[in-house]
Amino acid sequence: MSLTNLEKKINSELTTKINSSRISHDQLEIQINRESLLDVVIFLKKNDSTKFRQLIDITAVDYLSLIHISEPTRQAEISYAVF
């Protein structure tokens, strides 16, 4: 399956879970909320069209944003490489 077709498949099956997706440097990048992580990983592993077998890499970025100086909130971004 081509990356373009894979991107279309994932976006069509997980419409409420995917925030954005793009193909860059021959890799499919998908952004999701952390609450969707388990559903997305299970889909990638169990779906007959995808059947990813191994989680290779996890990368996280932690952003600190201030709504009010006294009330900081954290936003995290995590990247996974699956094959």
Beta strands, then each sheet from edge to edge (+ up, - down):
strand 1: 18-24
strand 2: 27-32
strand 3: 55-68
strand 4: 71-82
sheet 1: 1+ 2-
sheet 2: 3+ 4-
end
